Structure formats: structure tokens, C-alpha cells
Amino acid sequence: MKHLQYIVLVFLLVVVTAAAQERGTTRSQGKKPVKLSPTDALEYKLNEMDELYLSKLRKNDYRKAEELLSEMYYLLDLIRGKLDPPPYMPMIMPEADLQNLLIALKKESFEKEQLNVLGVAARYGYFSVDQLIRIIDVFTFSSGKISAIKIVFPRVADKYNSYNLINAFTFSSDKEEAKKVIDKGE
């Protein structure tokens, strides 16, 4: 563990050194110094750290340090724009919260009140298609189910699974209505 702390300290030193040398970083290539960009200087220092220090670690510590170094190279590629950042995926409502929402919906006697409760929940949360299917199952009539889709669908995180929503209906007219809501993408 002490070796890993040493590696982290060396990494911080590398980052600080690279930041300090941002304006005029040079590296000798033969006899002529070469000016490096900040990201190239950071890569140079990471390579230097890999060659000079990581090889001296024990096998277990080396593996951990190598993973950290790999992540640093990945972040460096992100900074340079060589990689696209991972797509943003909103966090869907946790199962316990969904259960509470379903209970609250079932407590309401009328569809209008159910839709009001659902509207409040949808304003602040994200849902999966599977969760939306469980929500529409609470509603008795097709009109309520379609209205629920209209309320929640804009907050669905995995719209690529929308075909499951259409298949949740029995009647073709309901499937068409659900498809219209999905096609609007509201």
C-alpha cells in the first residue's frame, strides 16, 4: 500500500510539473530541444513514470498502479478529443421509490388524481420503459394508460426500448395511440 501511495504522489508531481511547464515545455530529442504541448508533456511524464518507477513495484502494487496509469492515459485521450465522452444516461427511479409511487397511485380512487400524482413524480424523476409499463398497469382504462404515457414518456431514459411499451397493450387501437405518443417523442 505504501508503494501505491508513492505512485499517487509521483502522479501528482507529474501533473503539477506539467501544469507548471505549460507555457514552455521542452524535451530533448537528440541535441535539439522540442517544444511540447501541455498534454504531450503530461504524456511524456506519464511514460517516464511508467518506465522509471512502476517497474520497481511489487507485482500486486504494479497491477493497481498500471490500472491507474491506464485510466490516466484514457483521460488524456479524452482531453485531447481523441475519444468521445460516454453518453449521458440519467439515473432512473430506484426500485424502492417506484414501489412507493405505485402504492400512491393505487391509493387514489380516480384516474385524474392518479395522473396528478404521476405528474408530480415525473417532474423530478426519470424512468425506464419497464417502469413505465408497471405504472400503466395501475390504470384501469386505456385512456388513463395513454395519458400516463404522455406524462412519463418525456422522462424515459431508455427510449430505445419503446417497442416494449407498444407491446404492453392488447388492442391495436391502444397500440396505435401509444405509438403516436412515442413518435412525438414528447
N, CA and C atoms as a LAMMPS dump frame, in Angstrom:
ITEM: TIMESTEP
0
ITEM: NUMBER OF ATOMS
558
ITEM: BOX BOUNDS ff ff ff
-5.0000000000000000e+02 5.0000000000000000e+02
-5.0000000000000000e+02 5.0000000000000000e+02
-5.0000000000000000e+02 5.0000000000000000e+02
ITEM: ATOMS id mol type element x y z
1 1 1 N 0.831 -1.196 0
2 1 2 C 0 0 0
3 1 3 C 0.872 1.255 0
4 2 1 N 2.012 1.156 0.684
5 2 2 C 2.914 2.29 0.742
6 2 3 C 3.426 2.639 -0.654
7 3 1 N 3.646 1.599 -1.468
8 3 2 C 4.115 1.83 -2.833
9 3 3 C 3.049 2.539 -3.661
10 4 1 N 1.798 2.174 -3.448
11 4 2 C 0.708 2.799 -4.186
12 4 3 C 0.599 4.276 -3.824
13 5 1 N 0.782 4.589 -2.558
14 5 2 C 0.772 5.989 -2.136
15 5 3 C 1.922 6.74 -2.802
16 6 1 N 3.044 6.08 -2.927
17 6 2 C 4.198 6.679 -3.593
18 6 3 C 3.863 6.992 -5.052
19 7 1 N 3.18 6.067 -5.719
20 7 2 C 2.799 6.265 -7.122
21 7 3 C 1.835 7.438 -7.254
22 8 1 N 0.87 7.506 -6.362
23 8 2 C -0.088 8.616 -6.406
24 8 3 C 0.641 9.937 -6.199
25 9 1 N 1.588 9.957 -5.272
26 9 2 C 2.377 11.161 -5.027
27 9 3 C 3.178 11.541 -6.269
28 10 1 N 3.779 10.552 -6.91
29 10 2 C 4.544 10.813 -8.13
30 10 3 C 3.615 11.339 -9.224
31 11 1 N 2.42 10.761 -9.33
32 11 2 C 1.469 11.233 -10.336
33 11 3 C 1.107 12.692 -10.095
34 12 1 N 0.826 13.033 -8.848
35 12 2 C 0.502 14.425 -8.541
36 12 3 C 1.666 15.337 -8.901
37 13 1 N 2.864 14.87 -8.637
38 13 2 C 4.045 15.634 -9.003
39 13 3 C 4.117 15.82 -10.513
40 14 1 N 3.787 14.773 -11.247
41 14 2 C 3.785 14.841 -12.711
42 14 3 C 2.773 15.875 -13.194
43 15 1 N 1.576 15.846 -12.624
44 15 2 C 0.528 16.784 -13.033
45 15 3 C 0.939 18.214 -12.728
46 16 1 N 1.467 18.436 -11.532
47 16 2 C 1.896 19.783 -11.153
48 16 3 C 3.035 20.245 -12.051
49 17 1 N 3.973 19.363 -12.33
50 17 2 C 5.095 19.706 -13.204
51 17 3 C 4.602 20.052 -14.601
52 18 1 N 3.679 19.251 -15.113
53 18 2 C 3.143 19.51 -16.452
54 18 3 C 2.407 20.84 -16.49
55 19 1 N 1.653 21.132 -15.446
56 19 2 C 0.925 22.402 -15.393
57 19 3 C 1.892 23.58 -15.308
58 20 1 N 2.951 23.417 -14.535
59 20 2 C 3.929 24.493 -14.383
60 20 3 C 4.698 24.739 -15.669
61 21 1 N 4.893 23.689 -16.449
62 21 2 C 5.658 23.813 -17.68
63 21 3 C 4.776 24.083 -18.893
64 22 1 N 3.524 24.399 -18.664
65 22 2 C 2.549 24.535 -19.745
66 22 3 C 3.005 25.492 -20.839
67 23 1 N 3.642 26.571 -20.473
68 23 2 C 3.992 27.579 -21.474
69 23 3 C 5.217 27.223 -22.297
70 24 1 N 6.167 26.577 -21.704
71 24 2 C 7.395 26.348 -22.456
72 24 3 C 7.989 24.984 -22.219
73 25 1 N 7.214 23.968 -22.328
74 25 2 C 7.706 22.624 -22.083
75 25 3 C 8.579 22.173 -23.24
76 26 1 N 9.759 21.683 -22.897
77 26 2 C 10.656 21.168 -23.925
78 26 3 C 11.162 19.803 -23.521
79 27 1 N 11.545 19.053 -24.523
80 27 2 C 12.121 17.728 -24.307
81 27 3 C 13.258 17.611 -25.304
82 28 1 N 14.344 17.069 -24.861
83 28 2 C 15.486 16.931 -25.767
84 28 3 C 15.262 15.77 -26.706
85 29 1 N 15.452 16.039 -27.966
86 29 2 C 15.383 14.989 -28.97
87 29 3 C 16.707 15.079 -29.72
88 30 1 N 17.616 14.223 -29.318
89 30 2 C 18.976 14.368 -29.818
90 30 3 C 19.596 15.552 -29.103
91 31 1 N 20.081 16.524 -29.858
92 31 2 C 20.689 17.712 -29.253
93 31 3 C 19.765 18.913 -29.306
94 32 1 N 18.693 18.82 -30.083
95 32 2 C 17.804 19.957 -30.274
96 32 3 C 16.563 19.813 -29.39
97 33 1 N 16.267 20.799 -28.506
98 33 2 C 15.066 20.704 -27.672
99 33 3 C 13.794 20.868 -28.512
100 34 1 N 12.759 20.123 -28.139
101 34 2 C 11.479 20.159 -28.847
102 34 3 C 10.423 20.701 -27.89
103 35 1 N 9.662 21.685 -28.347
104 35 2 C 8.609 22.264 -27.515
105 35 3 C 7.398 21.327 -27.514
106 36 1 N 6.861 21.037 -26.314
107 36 2 C 5.731 20.122 -26.17
108 36 3 C 4.486 20.871 -25.721
109 37 1 N 3.35 20.401 -26.189
110 37 2 C 2.086 20.938 -25.689
111 37 3 C 1.884 20.41 -24.27
112 38 1 N 0.986 21.019 -23.494
113 38 2 C 0.752 20.533 -22.124
114 38 3 C 0.337 19.063 -22.079
115 39 1 N -0.512 18.64 -23.014
116 39 2 C -0.946 17.237 -22.986
117 39 3 C 0.186 16.3 -23.394
118 40 1 N 1.019 16.739 -24.35
119 40 2 C 2.173 15.919 -24.726
120 40 3 C 3.172 15.837 -23.573
121 41 1 N 3.343 16.947 -22.85
122 41 2 C 4.243 16.949 -21.697
123 41 3 C 3.726 15.997 -20.622
124 42 1 N 2.423 15.999 -20.418
125 42 2 C 1.839 15.096 -19.434
126 42 3 C 2.044 13.645 -19.863
127 43 1 N 1.833 13.364 -21.14
128 43 2 C 2.055 12.002 -21.633
129 43 3 C 3.52 11.604 -21.475
130 44 1 N 4.415 12.518 -21.76
131 44 2 C 5.847 12.257 -21.615
132 44 3 C 6.181 11.904 -20.165
133 45 1 N 5.611 12.673 -19.232
134 45 2 C 5.865 12.424 -17.811
135 45 3 C 5.234 11.105 -17.354
136 46 1 N 4.063 10.785 -17.876
137 46 2 C 3.435 9.505 -17.532
138 46 3 C 4.28 8.339 -18.043
139 47 1 N 4.793 8.467 -19.256
140 47 2 C 5.673 7.426 -19.799
141 47 3 C 6.927 7.28 -18.945
142 48 1 N 7.471 8.422 -18.551
143 48 2 C 8.662 8.42 -17.708
144 48 3 C 8.369 7.734 -16.367
145 49 1 N 7.22 8.053 -15.786
146 49 2 C 6.831 7.431 -14.523
147 49 3 C 6.679 5.923 -14.703
148 50 1 N 6.079 5.528 -15.808
149 50 2 C 5.883 4.104 -16.082
150 50 3 C 7.231 3.387 -16.183
151 51 1 N 8.144 3.963 -16.927
152 51 2 C 9.44 3.321 -17.155
153 51 3 C 10.335 3.325 -15.919
154 52 1 N 10.353 4.441 -15.187
155 52 2 C 11.306 4.585 -14.088
156 52 3 C 10.805 4.058 -12.743
157 53 1 N 9.501 4.168 -12.497
158 53 2 C 9.018 3.882 -11.146
159 53 3 C 8.131 2.643 -11.043
160 54 1 N 7.257 2.45 -12.003
161 54 2 C 6.321 1.329 -11.888
162 54 3 C 7.032 -0.016 -11.91
163 55 1 N 8.101 -0.102 -12.649
164 55 2 C 8.824 -1.372 -12.748
165 55 3 C 9.433 -1.799 -11.416
166 56 1 N 9.557 -0.882 -10.476
167 56 2 C 10.152 -1.186 -9.173
168 56 3 C 9.124 -1.668 -8.147
169 57 1 N 7.868 -1.69 -8.532
170 57 2 C 6.814 -2.096 -7.599
171 57 3 C 6.675 -3.61 -7.541
172 58 1 N 6.089 -4.069 -6.429
173 58 2 C 5.75 -5.487 -6.332
174 58 3 C 4.626 -5.779 -7.315
175 59 1 N 4.456 -7.045 -7.637
176 59 2 C 3.514 -7.466 -8.676
177 59 3 C 2.097 -6.946 -8.421
178 60 1 N 1.594 -7.1 -7.204
179 60 2 C 0.231 -6.683 -6.874
180 60 3 C 0.078 -5.163 -6.971
181 61 1 N 1.049 -4.438 -6.419
182 61 2 C 1.009 -2.981 -6.486
183 61 3 C 1.181 -2.494 -7.921
184 62 1 N 2.001 -3.21 -8.683
185 62 2 C 2.224 -2.843 -10.079
186 62 3 C 0.916 -2.92 -10.862
187 63 1 N 0.133 -3.989 -10.62
188 63 2 C -1.147 -4.141 -11.323
189 63 3 C -2.081 -2.975 -11.021
190 64 1 N -2.164 -2.602 -9.745
191 64 2 C -3.026 -1.483 -9.355
192 64 3 C -2.538 -0.174 -9.975
193 65 1 N -1.239 0.038 -9.917
194 65 2 C -0.669 1.262 -10.488
195 65 3 C -0.854 1.288 -12
196 66 1 N -0.737 0.13 -12.63
197 66 2 C -0.92 0.049 -14.074
198 66 3 C -2.366 0.384 -14.463
199 67 1 N -3.326 -0.06 -13.648
200 67 2 C -4.728 0.288 -13.895
201 67 3 C -4.93 1.797 -13.795
202 68 1 N -4.339 2.399 -12.76
203 68 2 C -4.435 3.853 -12.605
204 68 3 C -3.803 4.571 -13.794
205 69 1 N -2.657 4.092 -14.213
206 69 2 C -1.965 4.697 -15.343
207 69 3 C -2.798 4.567 -16.617
208 70 1 N -3.422 3.426 -16.791
209 70 2 C -4.284 3.215 -17.948
210 70 3 C -5.45 4.204 -17.945
211 71 1 N -6.037 4.421 -16.775
212 71 2 C -7.12 5.402 -16.659
213 71 3 C -6.621 6.807 -16.973
214 72 1 N -5.397 7.116 -16.549
215 72 2 C -4.831 8.44 -16.826
216 72 3 C -4.628 8.642 -18.325
217 73 1 N -4.155 7.602 -19.017
218 73 2 C -3.999 7.695 -20.47
219 73 3 C -5.365 7.875 -21.148
220 74 1 N -6.374 7.187 -20.636
221 74 2 C -7.728 7.34 -21.173
222 74 3 C -8.201 8.782 -21.001
223 75 1 N -8.017 9.338 -19.802
224 75 2 C -8.419 10.724 -19.55
225 75 3 C -7.637 11.694 -20.432
226 76 1 N -6.384 11.398 -20.644
227 76 2 C -5.562 12.232 -21.518
228 76 3 C -6.114 12.22 -22.943
229 77 1 N -6.523 11.049 -23.412
230 77 2 C -7.131 10.962 -24.747
231 77 3 C -8.455 11.718 -24.803
232 78 1 N -9.214 11.687 -23.703
233 78 2 C -10.457 12.463 -23.652
234 78 3 C -10.159 13.955 -23.76
235 79 1 N -9.148 14.405 -23.03
236 79 2 C -8.771 15.82 -23.053
237 79 3 C -8.357 16.234 -24.461
238 80 1 N -7.634 15.377 -25.119
239 80 2 C -7.17 15.684 -26.475
240 80 3 C -8.294 15.609 -27.502
241 81 1 N -9.423 15.042 -27.125
242 81 2 C -10.537 14.923 -28.054
243 81 3 C -10.454 13.698 -28.939
244 82 1 N -9.573 12.769 -28.599
245 82 2 C -9.451 11.548 -29.391
246 82 3 C -10.604 10.59 -29.128
247 83 1 N -11.225 10.722 -27.98
248 83 2 C -12.329 9.842 -27.61
249 83 3 C -13.566 10.672 -27.332
250 84 1 N -14.709 10.1 -27.586
251 84 2 C -15.958 10.752 -27.221
252 84 3 C -16.264 10.413 -25.774
253 85 1 N -16.748 11.387 -25.012
254 85 2 C -17.124 11.066 -23.635
255 85 3 C -18.303 10.105 -23.636
256 86 1 N -18.449 9.324 -22.587
257 86 2 C -19.583 8.405 -22.543
258 86 3 C -20.888 9.184 -22.58
259 87 1 N -21.921 8.632 -23.226
260 87 2 C -23.188 9.362 -23.313
261 87 3 C -23.819 9.53 -21.934
262 88 1 N -24.51 10.647 -21.767
263 88 2 C -25.181 10.906 -20.501
264 88 3 C -26.418 10.03 -20.414
265 89 1 N -26.549 9.325 -19.329
266 89 2 C -27.72 8.485 -19.099
267 89 3 C -28.261 8.855 -17.727
268 90 1 N -29.428 9.498 -17.699
269 90 2 C -29.966 9.886 -16.401
270 90 3 C -30.265 8.666 -15.535
271 91 1 N -30.154 8.866 -14.242
272 91 2 C -30.416 7.778 -13.303
273 91 3 C -31.922 7.598 -13.157
274 92 1 N -32.379 6.382 -13.409
275 92 2 C -33.812 6.114 -13.302
276 92 3 C -34.207 5.973 -11.834
277 93 1 N -35.502 6.063 -11.609
278 93 2 C -36.037 5.99 -10.258
279 93 3 C -35.651 4.66 -9.606
280 94 1 N -35.098 4.711 -8.397
281 94 2 C -34.762 3.469 -7.689
282 94 3 C -36.018 2.631 -7.412
283 95 1 N -35.83 1.339 -7.292
284 95 2 C -36.948 0.405 -7.119
285 95 3 C -37.811 0.757 -5.91
286 96 1 N -37.204 1.116 -4.798
287 96 2 C -37.979 1.446 -3.59
288 96 3 C -38.88 2.655 -3.841
289 97 1 N -38.352 3.652 -4.537
290 97 2 C -39.158 4.837 -4.852
291 97 3 C -40.277 4.493 -5.828
292 98 1 N -39.985 3.625 -6.782
293 98 2 C -41.022 3.199 -7.722
294 98 3 C -42.139 2.466 -6.982
295 99 1 N -41.765 1.601 -6.05
296 99 2 C -42.778 0.886 -5.263
297 99 3 C -43.663 1.869 -4.503
298 100 1 N -43.049 2.887 -3.918
299 100 2 C -43.831 3.911 -3.204
300 100 3 C -44.757 4.657 -4.151
301 101 1 N -44.276 4.949 -5.348
302 101 2 C -45.115 5.623 -6.343
303 101 3 C -46.293 4.738 -6.736
304 102 1 N -46.039 3.466 -6.98
305 102 2 C -47.122 2.548 -7.356
306 102 3 C -48.166 2.447 -6.243
307 103 1 N -47.714 2.416 -5.008
308 103 2 C -48.647 2.375 -3.866
309 103 3 C -49.471 3.658 -3.824
310 104 1 N -48.806 4.798 -4.028
311 104 2 C -49.518 6.084 -4.014
312 104 3 C -50.549 6.148 -5.137
313 105 1 N -50.203 5.623 -6.302
314 105 2 C -51.149 5.622 -7.426
315 105 3 C -52.359 4.734 -7.12
316 106 1 N -52.106 3.588 -6.516
317 106 2 C -53.195 2.654 -6.2
318 106 3 C -54.121 3.19 -5.116
319 107 1 N -53.604 4.064 -4.258
320 107 2 C -54.425 4.646 -3.19
321 107 3 C -55.452 5.634 -3.732
322 108 1 N -55.145 6.226 -4.884
323 108 2 C -56.061 7.213 -5.461
324 108 3 C -57.251 6.502 -6.098
325 109 1 N -58.438 7.042 -5.863
326 109 2 C -59.666 6.399 -6.342
327 109 3 C -59.97 6.716 -7.803
328 110 1 N -59.577 7.898 -8.238
329 110 2 C -59.953 8.328 -9.577
330 110 3 C -58.715 8.537 -10.451
331 111 1 N -58.927 8.316 -11.729
332 111 2 C -57.85 8.428 -12.705
333 111 3 C -57.199 9.809 -12.694
334 112 1 N -58.007 10.844 -12.557
335 112 2 C -57.483 12.208 -12.569
336 112 3 C -56.487 12.419 -11.427
337 113 1 N -56.813 11.914 -10.239
338 113 2 C -55.903 12.046 -9.1
339 113 3 C -54.635 11.214 -9.313
340 114 1 N -54.808 10.035 -9.906
341 114 2 C -53.641 9.205 -10.208
342 114 3 C -52.692 9.943 -11.156
343 115 1 N -53.26 10.58 -12.166
344 115 2 C -52.443 11.304 -13.138
345 115 3 C -51.754 12.511 -12.499
346 116 1 N -52.425 13.152 -11.539
347 116 2 C -51.799 14.269 -10.823
348 116 3 C -50.582 13.797 -10.023
349 117 1 N -50.746 12.683 -9.316
350 117 2 C -49.632 12.117 -8.543
351 117 3 C -48.487 11.746 -9.489
352 118 1 N -48.834 11.12 -10.588
353 118 2 C -47.83 10.714 -11.563
354 118 3 C -47.106 11.927 -12.153
355 119 1 N -47.848 12.991 -12.394
356 119 2 C -47.249 14.208 -12.939
357 119 3 C -46.199 14.801 -12.015
358 120 1 N -46.477 14.78 -10.72
359 120 2 C -45.507 15.296 -9.748
360 120 3 C -44.253 14.422 -9.746
361 121 1 N -44.45 13.113 -9.746
362 121 2 C -43.307 12.19 -9.736
363 121 3 C -42.473 12.335 -11.007
364 122 1 N -43.145 12.498 -12.136
365 122 2 C -42.436 12.586 -13.417
366 122 3 C -41.677 13.901 -13.561
367 123 1 N -42.11 14.912 -12.867
368 123 2 C -41.437 16.206 -12.964
369 123 3 C -40.005 16.119 -12.435
370 124 1 N -39.769 15.255 -11.455
371 124 2 C -38.465 15.226 -10.789
372 124 3 C -37.695 13.923 -10.954
373 125 1 N -38.253 12.962 -11.662
374 125 2 C -37.567 11.683 -11.787
375 125 3 C -37.481 11.211 -13.221
376 126 1 N -36.631 10.221 -13.428
377 126 2 C -36.522 9.554 -14.724
378 126 3 C -36.954 8.106 -14.556
379 127 1 N -37.428 7.532 -15.646
380 127 2 C -37.991 6.191 -15.607
381 127 3 C -37.417 5.355 -16.74
382 128 1 N -37.505 4.048 -16.573
383 128 2 C -37.189 3.136 -17.671
384 128 3 C -38.511 2.742 -18.325
385 129 1 N -38.431 2.172 -19.508
386 129 2 C -39.64 1.696 -20.184
387 129 3 C -40.319 0.626 -19.328
388 130 1 N -39.538 -0.263 -18.745
389 130 2 C -40.12 -1.306 -17.891
390 130 3 C -40.873 -0.697 -16.707
391 131 1 N -40.322 0.356 -16.128
392 131 2 C -41.016 1.018 -15.023
393 131 3 C -42.312 1.661 -15.507
394 132 1 N -42.273 2.263 -16.686
395 132 2 C -43.48 2.875 -17.24
396 132 3 C -44.554 1.819 -17.492
397 133 1 N -44.153 0.66 -17.944
398 133 2 C -45.116 -0.432 -18.158
399 133 3 C -45.766 -0.82 -16.832
400 134 1 N -44.968 -0.879 -15.782
401 134 2 C -45.531 -1.198 -14.457
402 134 3 C -46.475 -0.099 -13.986
403 135 1 N -46.165 1.138 -14.328
404 135 2 C -47.023 2.264 -13.937
405 135 3 C -48.353 2.199 -14.682
406 136 1 N -48.312 1.964 -15.994
407 136 2 C -49.579 1.966 -16.745
408 136 3 C -50.463 0.791 -16.359
409 137 1 N -49.87 -0.261 -15.812
410 137 2 C -50.672 -1.397 -15.347
411 137 3 C -51.578 -1.024 -14.178
412 138 1 N -51.253 0.054 -13.483
413 138 2 C -52.082 0.511 -12.358
414 138 3 C -53.403 1.094 -12.867
415 139 1 N -53.376 1.658 -14.062
416 139 2 C -54.563 2.315 -14.609
417 139 3 C -55.521 1.281 -15.195
418 140 1 N -56.81 1.526 -14.973
419 140 2 C -57.836 0.581 -15.397
420 140 3 C -58.186 0.737 -16.87
421 141 1 N -58.349 1.971 -17.3
422 141 2 C -58.836 2.229 -18.657
423 141 3 C -57.7 2.651 -19.586
424 142 1 N -57.904 2.389 -20.862
425 142 2 C -56.9 2.736 -21.879
426 142 3 C -56.589 4.223 -21.885
427 143 1 N -57.608 5.043 -21.672
428 143 2 C -57.384 6.492 -21.689
429 143 3 C -56.39 6.898 -20.595
430 144 1 N -56.495 6.291 -19.43
431 144 2 C -55.565 6.582 -18.337
432 144 3 C -54.162 6.097 -18.654
433 145 1 N -54.084 4.929 -19.271
434 145 2 C -52.779 4.373 -19.638
435 145 3 C -52.07 5.28 -20.647
436 146 1 N -52.814 5.732 -21.65
437 146 2 C -52.234 6.609 -22.677
438 146 3 C -51.84 7.954 -22.059
439 147 1 N -52.693 8.478 -21.181
440 147 2 C -52.363 9.74 -20.501
441 147 3 C -51.106 9.582 -19.648
442 148 1 N -50.966 8.439 -19.007
443 148 2 C -49.772 8.177 -18.194
444 148 3 C -48.523 8.157 -19.076
445 149 1 N -48.645 7.564 -20.243
446 149 2 C -47.502 7.542 -21.173
447 149 3 C -47.148 8.966 -21.587
448 150 1 N -48.162 9.777 -21.872
449 150 2 C -47.912 11.167 -22.268
450 150 3 C -47.169 11.933 -21.172
451 151 1 N -47.491 11.627 -19.928
452 151 2 C -46.846 12.318 -18.806
453 151 3 C -45.416 11.83 -18.601
454 152 1 N -45.217 10.534 -18.642
455 152 2 C -43.928 9.954 -18.252
456 152 3 C -42.939 9.834 -19.412
457 153 1 N -43.415 9.603 -20.618
458 153 2 C -42.503 9.298 -21.722
459 153 3 C -41.392 10.33 -21.934
460 154 1 N -41.657 11.627 -21.765
461 154 2 C -40.539 12.576 -21.912
462 154 3 C -39.412 12.343 -20.9
463 155 1 N -39.699 11.645 -19.823
464 155 2 C -38.708 11.393 -18.776
465 155 3 C -38.195 9.95 -18.801
466 156 1 N -38.391 9.265 -19.917
467 156 2 C -37.901 7.892 -20.057
468 156 3 C -36.453 7.946 -20.529
469 157 1 N -35.6 7.244 -19.812
470 157 2 C -34.165 7.274 -20.103
471 157 3 C -33.77 6.322 -21.227
472 158 1 N -34.493 5.231 -21.372
473 158 2 C -34.122 4.223 -22.375
474 158 3 C -35.172 4.135 -23.483
475 159 1 N -35.331 5.221 -24.192
476 159 2 C -36.354 5.283 -25.244
477 159 3 C -36.141 4.229 -26.331
478 160 1 N -34.946 3.714 -26.446
479 160 2 C -34.674 2.667 -27.435
480 160 3 C -35.439 1.379 -27.129
481 161 1 N -35.994 1.262 -25.933
482 161 2 C -36.813 0.1 -25.571
483 161 3 C -38.31 0.371 -25.72
484 162 1 N -38.67 1.424 -26.414
485 162 2 C -40.071 1.839 -26.53
486 162 3 C -40.972 0.786 -27.166
487 163 1 N -40.412 -0.078 -27.976
488 163 2 C -41.222 -1.128 -28.595
489 163 3 C -41.905 -1.992 -27.53
490 164 1 N -41.272 -2.145 -26.37
491 164 2 C -41.89 -2.911 -25.275
492 164 3 C -43.141 -2.223 -24.751
493 165 1 N -43.142 -0.915 -24.818
494 165 2 C -44.298 -0.143 -24.367
495 165 3 C -45.5 -0.403 -25.276
496 166 1 N -45.256 -0.446 -26.555
497 166 2 C -46.337 -0.73 -27.512
498 166 3 C -46.881 -2.137 -27.28
499 167 1 N -45.982 -3.071 -27.046
500 167 2 C -46.396 -4.465 -26.832
501 167 3 C -47.114 -4.682 -25.506
502 168 1 N -47.105 -3.692 -24.629
503 168 2 C -47.799 -3.816 -23.342
504 168 3 C -49.314 -3.691 -23.505
505 169 1 N -49.75 -3.238 -24.676
506 169 2 C -51.183 -3.089 -24.934
507 169 3 C -51.712 -4.293 -25.701
508 170 1 N -52.991 -4.589 -25.484
509 170 2 C -53.632 -5.719 -26.147
510 170 3 C -54.285 -5.301 -27.457
511 171 1 N -55.018 -4.2 -27.418
512 171 2 C -55.796 -3.777 -28.579
513 171 3 C -54.958 -2.926 -29.526
514 172 1 N -55.182 -3.129 -30.814
515 172 2 C -54.398 -2.416 -31.822
516 172 3 C -54.63 -0.905 -31.764
517 173 1 N -55.836 -0.48 -31.413
518 173 2 C -56.094 0.964 -31.316
519 173 3 C -55.253 1.587 -30.194
520 174 1 N -55.108 0.869 -29.083
521 174 2 C -54.275 1.36 -27.982
522 174 3 C -52.798 1.367 -28.382
523 175 1 N -52.397 0.348 -29.124
524 175 2 C -51.012 0.289 -29.601
525 175 3 C -50.716 1.476 -30.518
526 176 1 N -51.685 1.816 -31.364
527 176 2 C -51.517 2.965 -32.265
528 176 3 C -51.388 4.27 -31.48
529 177 1 N -52.228 4.426 -30.454
530 177 2 C -52.162 5.634 -29.618
531 177 3 C -50.81 5.729 -28.907
532 178 1 N -50.354 4.615 -28.372
533 178 2 C -49.049 4.598 -27.696
534 178 3 C -47.938 4.942 -28.687
535 179 1 N -48.03 4.396 -29.888
536 179 2 C -47.027 4.674 -30.918
537 179 3 C -47.018 6.153 -31.292
538 180 1 N -48.186 6.774 -31.351
539 180 2 C -48.264 8.21 -31.657
540 180 3 C -47.527 9.032 -30.596
541 181 1 N -47.729 8.673 -29.338
542 181 2 C -47.048 9.392 -28.251
543 181 3 C -45.536 9.205 -28.374
544 182 1 N -45.117 7.985 -28.645
545 182 2 C -43.687 7.69 -28.785
546 182 3 C -43.103 8.437 -29.981
547 183 1 N -43.829 8.436 -31.096
548 183 2 C -43.337 9.109 -32.303
549 183 3 C -43.191 10.614 -32.111
550 184 1 N -44.062 11.19 -31.286
551 184 2 C -43.937 12.622 -30.993
552 184 3 C -42.682 12.884 -30.176
553 185 1 N -42.269 11.862 -29.418
554 185 2 C -41.06 11.982 -28.61
555 185 3 C -41.187 12.961 -27.471
556 186 1 N -42.378 13.245 -27.079
557 186 2 C -42.624 14.25 -26.034
558 186 3 C -41.977 13.884 -24.747
